[in-house]
Amino acid sequence: MFKKICLGILAIAAIGAVGFGVYAYKPAMQPITAADHATFPPEQVEKGRVLAGAGYCATCHTAKDGEPYAGNYAMETGFGTIYATNLTPDVETGIGAYSQDAFRRAMHEGVGRDGRHLFPAFPYDHFTKMSDEDVDAIYAFIMSEVAPVRSVQKENELPFPLNLRFLQAGWKMLFVDFGQYETVADKSPEWNRGAYLAEGVTHCGACHTPRNILGAEKSSEQYAGAEIDRWQAPALTAANASAVPWNAAEFREYLIEGSSTYHGIAAGPMGPVVHEGVRELPDSDLTAISVYLADKVGGDGLDPADSDIVRASLERNAPDRRYRQAEGERLYTTACAACHYNAKAIRAGRPDLGINSSVNQDDPSNLIQVILYGVTSHQGTKGVVMPGFRQALNDDQVAQIAAYLRADRAQKPAWENLREEVTELRARGPGSH
């Protein structure tokens, strides 16, 4: 009897293995040559350029000081380092041998032309929602406008068995809902357009949704916030820690200008998302994304200028002529107040730090990063630069400024281990973006 049970288990395991093998197998697709590259209509190429920007293709496929789209950008994951591949139309080392159908399969199914499964650092779980028309436009742009670059691909630094490509088929089976975006019937066309873009090509959830132990986004916690490249991507839900709820107008201003009057600037990993990405989308698309995100946050219809929180923060921002007893307040007055002071209303480009998102979040990382490393010309509001104070202020002083803003301006509970967090972030550097 026991022998029969064992044989039965082995038979089931064998059948399962064969079934998984059949599911995991993807045939190679016929390569094309440079001579086979088609000529595409200019309007399709331009559309592809805009969509490639909105999808941050160059951001993730360009190594530091490397040629655009030539790959080897290091993506640090919780499992090891994955190096982005060459996305130029070089036939031998890039995707120049990809036909349009092979490119579609890579975007929609996460499978390379050679039949190998792609690692989910490439967000095909989002790109699968894109229409064939939009995927084809990106293909047209890459094949027409991106210069082919011959490169040597770095080997991924993943431990066994995570480096086995065929196992990605199991990951897909568990966590990926393949298929193009389906319209939500009870939402407006504008909302659906925003959802299509945010959940597809711009893949907002890739940074703003927490992941499980296997690296998949937790679908039940969409946009609940997550850590990305030593920064905190805040929640894009009602749980967002901002003192003033985001509305569609604020989101739109943020996506266009790189800053929001009532929330702050696009720094860290979010900088290139705005300045090298979504801002070139048509105005109607930016509005649609803003409508969609505002609905997720639940703050649309609220005018921040009428907020009691804003008025109270402005009152607390008024200069105090008394001798400042708190070291954090003295340091803030010396280093920060000249640029961040507002009187009766908040001026664009001059964030009020009492209601700023980074001060109100449960994690102080974003505020510390900005104090230490500032805001460069390719982040935040165009033409506005904030100096970093990592050379001028020590860890105690940075922590004191952060503690003052948190307690006195935002009137939120103190951050724990703030001094240690400053020391750690200074030692680790500003991140890769």
LINGINOR-V890535 format. One record per helix or strand of 3 or more residues. SS is the DSSP state (hx for helix, st for strand). FROM is the first residue (numbers start at 1). LEN is the number of residues. If there is no record, write none. Layout:
[[SS:FROM:LEN] [SS:FROM:LEN]]
This chain:
[[hx:2:23] [hx:34:3] [hx:42:13] [hx:57:5] [st:74:4] [st:80:4] [hx:100:10] [hx:124:4] [hx:132:14] [hx:165:11] [hx:189:11] [hx:205:4] [hx:219:3] [st:226:3] [st:231:3] [hx:248:10] [hx:269:7] [hx:278:3] [hx:283:15] [hx:304:3] [hx:308:10] [hx:327:9] [hx:337:4] [hx:357:4] [hx:365:9] [hx:395:15] [hx:418:11]]
